[in-house]
Amino acid sequence: MKNNFIRLTLLASLFCNVPGLHLQAQAPHPERIYLSGTGIDNTVTWDFLCSKGQNSGKWKKIEVPCNWELQGFGEYTYGRWYTIKGAKPSDETGIYRHKFEAPKSWSGQRVKIYFDGVMTDTEVLINGKLAGEMHQGGFNRFCYDITDLLTLGKKNTLEVKVAKESANSSINAAERKADWWLYGGIYRPVWLEVVPQVHIEHFVLNADQHGKFQASCEMYGDAKGYELHVSVRGLKDGKTVLTNTGQSALSKKITDSGKEQQIEGQWADIQTWSTEDPNLYVARLELKSPEGKVIQTRETRIGFRTVEFFPQDGVYLNGTKLVVKGINRHSFSVDGGRATSAAMSRQDALLIKEMNMNAVRSHYAPDEHFLDMCDSLGIVYMDELAGWQNCYDEKVGSKLVKEMVQRDVNHPSIIIWSNGNEGGWNYQLDKLFAQYDKLQKRHVVHPWADFNDLDTHHYPAYLTGVARFTNGYKVFMPTEFMHAMYDQGGGAGLRDFWDRWNTNPLFAGGFIWVFCDEAPKRSDKGGILDSDKSNAPDGVVGPRREKEGSFYAIRAQWSPIQLKPLLITSHFNGNFLVTNEYTYTNLKECKMTYKVLSCDTPLKGVTQSVELSHGEVTLPAIQPGETGTAHFDLPDNFHEGDVLELEAFDKNGHSICNWSYPIRLVKQYFDHKMAQSPMTLEALPKATVSRNATHIVLNSAKVSVTFDATTGIIKQVKAGETEVPFKDGPVAVGMKMRYEPSLSYVRETQEGAIFCAKYKGAADSIVWRLTDQGLLYMDAILLNRASGGGGFDDAFMDTKVYNLGLTFSYPEANCTGMKWLGRGPYRVWKNRIPGTNYNIWHKDYNNTITGESFENLIYPEFKGYHANMYWATLESDKTPFTVYSRNDGIFYHIFTPEEPVGRVRRTMPQFPEGDISFLLDIPAICSFKPIEQQGPNSQPGNIRIKQGDEGLHLNLMFDFRPSANINTSR
C-alpha cells in the first residue's frame, strides 16, 4: 500500500467459521491512525537512508514495517557473532522519513504517536523537533505526545533515527548477544491516536472466574467531575451482559483529581475463559464529560478467569490445576525478519493448536496480534522480558518492564511473567511486574532457574534430578526441553519424559524448543534462506511453516485423548480403552469416527486404499484423568478390511488425532492377499538352480538371481534381459555372521528352486526360493543359538543394539519414488514412531536435509527408516521392484539421509551400510542431550539368546518382474 496514512476500523484479518470459536486474527483498534502498514503483508512506503552496508549512502524507498536487512539495506548478523574470533555485529544506522496530514479537526485534542517495535535505539522528530528522549530496547511498544509539534491543516514530517546497536551496553548484552538473528529498523506498526485533553491514558482490568470485575484507570488531566462507564458484551453473540443487580453497565463518578481511578462490580451469568473454552467478551470503557457527553471510548477483549500459583502445589486456572503443553516461538517471517502479520499469527496459533498444545513462550514480548490469537484459541502465554543470557541495567530495564506489562496486562492468555532467560535477569526488576500487573499480580519466573518456588530447569535429562523434578518437592515446569534442531528432538521420546514427570503431582508442564526454523531471506545472497548453519534450524516446522515429522509426533503424544495399546485380533469386538487427558472436558462432549480400509497389494495393481465402511465410535462419559471403554459396532465387512483408522474430534469439531491399526498382522495379510492374487495361467517352465565354484544361480522364465558361491551374496538380479541393480547383500547389520559354503546347499522342489545359505555367528540360515512365476522368497533365521554358532565368537553381537538386520545395495540414482503399505508418510526413529499411521503411501524421491534444504524443502523426507512395512515398491524408470514383508515389525531403511552441511557435530545416528536395509531394530534420534540421558524408549536394545529359543525371523518376498511393477512405478 502506498497511502500517506491508513485509518483502519478493522484489520484485514481472517476469520474461521468453526463452531464455538471467534477467530478474528487481531482485535479491532478503531482509535488507531496507521502511518505504516499493519504487518509484513500490508506495508507503506517511506523514505530511508542507511549508513553502511547494502544500499547505503543514498536516500531510497523502504517498506514499513519490516526489518531493513530484508529490504536490502545494511548487513545481516546472527546473535552468536561473539563465538567467532574477531567478529563484530553489524552496527549501521538508518533514518526514516514520512509525511502525514494533521487535520485542523484535531485542534483542542492531544495527539500521540506509537511505535510497536523498533530495533534498537530510536529518536523521533516531528517537523525537525525531538518528540522526547531516545527510546532504547528493540522489543517493546513506546509512544510520544506530539501535540505541540504538529502543524494542523498541513503535511507534517516524521523523521525516525534508528541505531541498530544500542548506546546502552546492557541492551546490547541482553538483546544483541543472543541465539537469534539481530535485525534493525521499524518492524512493527506505527500509528497515531487522537484523544481529548482529559482522557484515560492506560487501564488495567481483572475479570475473574466468578464474574468479579475490576478496572484501574490512569487518567491524563484533571478528571474530577467526569464519569467512567464500563459495559460488557459477548464477543460471539454481541449480547450485553448484565451485572448481578440487573444493570447493563458499571459507572463511577470521579470525585477527585487523582491520577488513578478504580471501578469494580459483578457481572452475572458469565462463561469462563479456559484453554478448552476460551470464551471472550468485549469490555467497553467510556469516559463522559461533566456535561454527560461521551468523549472517549476504548474496547478490549477480556476473559473471565482466575490464575493462581501455589508453592508446592501448582499453577491453577479457574481452580483447576493446569499442566501446560507448550512450545517456544520466535516472532519471525522469511520476508520480514521480526516483522510478521495478523494472518501469520493466526496461522501459527492454529498450527500450535493442531499439535494439541495449549501454551507458548518466547524470549521477548510477541506481536500484539499473536496474543489476540492466544486469547481466541485458549493458548496460555508466558510473557518474557528480553535478556537472552545477560540482563538489562536497572534504569533501562525498569522502563522496559513497564512498557511490556502495560501493553499485555489485559490479555487473559497471560498466566506467568518471565524476567529474562538463562541468567539474563536483573533481580531488581522482579518486583516491578506486580507493580504494573496491580490487580492480578501473576507469578514471575527466571527461565532455567529454580526460582520463586517454580523450577524451570532447561533440557533436563530423563532422570533429572537429585532432589528436584520428579524427585523434588517444588512445582516444576521446564521452560525449554526436547530441542528440535534439524530432525532431532521435538517429538522424539516425548512421551517418556511426559509420563515420568506426570508421576509427580507437582509437575506443571513444559515448553518444547522451538516452533519454527528461523531462516530469513538473505537480500545480500540472492534471496537464499539462511539459518546460520546449525544456529537456527531448531523448529518442528520450517521457515514457511512446513510440517516436519516431529509435528505429527507431538500431535499424537499430546493428544488429549489417548488410546491404550490395541491389537486387532479375530476376537476384537469393537471395544478399546481410552484415557481422557483434557484439563476440563468430559469425553462425552467429543466425537470419534472409524473407517475400515482395504489396502491391496501391487500384485492386484492397487495404487491406493479403499474405504469399505465408516461410522461413529461411542466415547465414554469420563472426566479428565479417567480411563474408560470406547465402542463401535463392527460392520459386517470389518474382517474384509486391512486397516482400522480412528479419528478423534474435540467439542468444536476440530480433528485432534488419528490412529490406525492393522486388522491383519503381516503374515496373515500376506497369505490372505496371495490367495486372492491371480497368478498367470500360462505354462511356465520349472525354476532351476545351478551351482559351480564361483556362482549359484536361481533361474525362472522371468527372473534369475545370481549369488557368489563363496560369500552367499547376491551379485546380479535379472528381470528378463534387464539387470535390476539390487545386490551386494545380505550383509549383516548390528551382528556378525559368516557364510559357510560347505554347509550350504541347493535344491529343486515343487515350490521352486532353493538355495539354503548356512552361517555361523548370529545367523543360522537364509533360505532363498525362486518360484516358477519369478517370485523370490527370503527366509532368514537369526539369533537362535545360545552358543554363537559352533564356537564362532560367542559375543556375536553387542550389548547395545542400534540396527539389527540385513542390508543390500541399490543405486540411488535409479530411484524416482516409493509406494508402500505401512506406517507413514514420515520417516521414523526408534523414539519417534507416534504420529505415523498405517495406509498406502506414496512419495517422490527427494533429497531433503531437514532444516537445511530451504530452497527445495520437501516433506516428508524420502530417505531414512520407515516402520512396519507390509510391502514397498521402489519406483524407477528402469528397474522398479516390490518387496513384501512376511513377518511383523520390519523397518525399511531406504537410502541414507545426508548430514546437514552446517552441522557442528553428527546430527543422526549411524545408518547401516548399503542402500536398502530390512531391520528388526533401529536407533533413536537424540534431543539435545545424548541418548543415554533420554528415556527408556530411546535406549538401544539388547538381546539374550538361550538354548531352545526359536530365534528371530526376517522373511521377505521380492517381485522383480517388470510386468508386476509397471502399474505402481512412475
Beta strands, then each sheet from edge to edge (+ up, - down):
strand 1: 6-7
strand 2: 32-34
strand 3: 44-50
strand 4: 59-64
strand 5: 77-78
strand 6: 93-102
strand 7: 110-115
strand 8: 118-119
strand 9: 121-126
strand 10: 129-130
strand 11: 135-136
strand 12: 142-145
strand 13: 154-163
strand 14: 181-182
strand 15: 185-186
strand 16: 190-195
strand 17: 199-207
strand 18: 212-220
strand 19: 227-234
strand 20: 250-253
strand 21: 260-266
strand 22: 281-288
strand 23: 294-302
strand 24: 307-310
strand 25: 314-317
strand 26: 320-321
strand 27: 324-328
strand 28: 359-361
strand 29: 380-385
strand 30: 414-419
strand 31: 443-445
strand 32: 450-451
strand 33: 454-455
strand 34: 475-476
strand 35: 509-512
strand 36: 561-563
strand 37: 575-580
strand 38: 591-598
strand 39: 610-617
strand 40: 627-631
strand 41: 643-649
strand 42: 655-662
strand 43: 688-691
strand 44: 695-699
strand 45: 703-708
strand 46: 714-719
strand 47: 722-724
strand 48: 727-733
strand 49: 737-739
strand 50: 745-749
strand 51: 752-761
strand 52: 763-770
strand 53: 775-782
strand 54: 804-809
strand 55: 817-824
strand 56: 837-844
strand 57: 864-866
strand 58: 871-875
strand 59: 881-885
strand 60: 891-894
strand 61: 916-921
strand 62: 952-959
sheet 1: 1+ 2- 16+ 7- 12+
sheet 2: 4+ 3- 6+ 13- 9+ 10-
sheet 3: 4+ 3- 6+ 13- 9+ 11-
sheet 4: 5+ 14-
sheet 5: 8+ 15-
sheet 6: 17+ 18- 21+
sheet 7: 20+ 19- 22+ 23-
sheet 8: 24+ 25- 26+
sheet 9: 31+ 30+ 29+ 28+ 27+ 35+
sheet 10: 32+ 33- 34-
sheet 11: 36+ 37- 40+
sheet 12: 39+ 38- 41+ 42-
sheet 13: 43+ 44- 45+ 46- 47+
sheet 14: 48+ 54- 61+ 60- 57+
sheet 15: 49+ 51- 50+
sheet 16: 49+ 51- 52+ 53- 62+ 59- 58+ 55- 56+
end
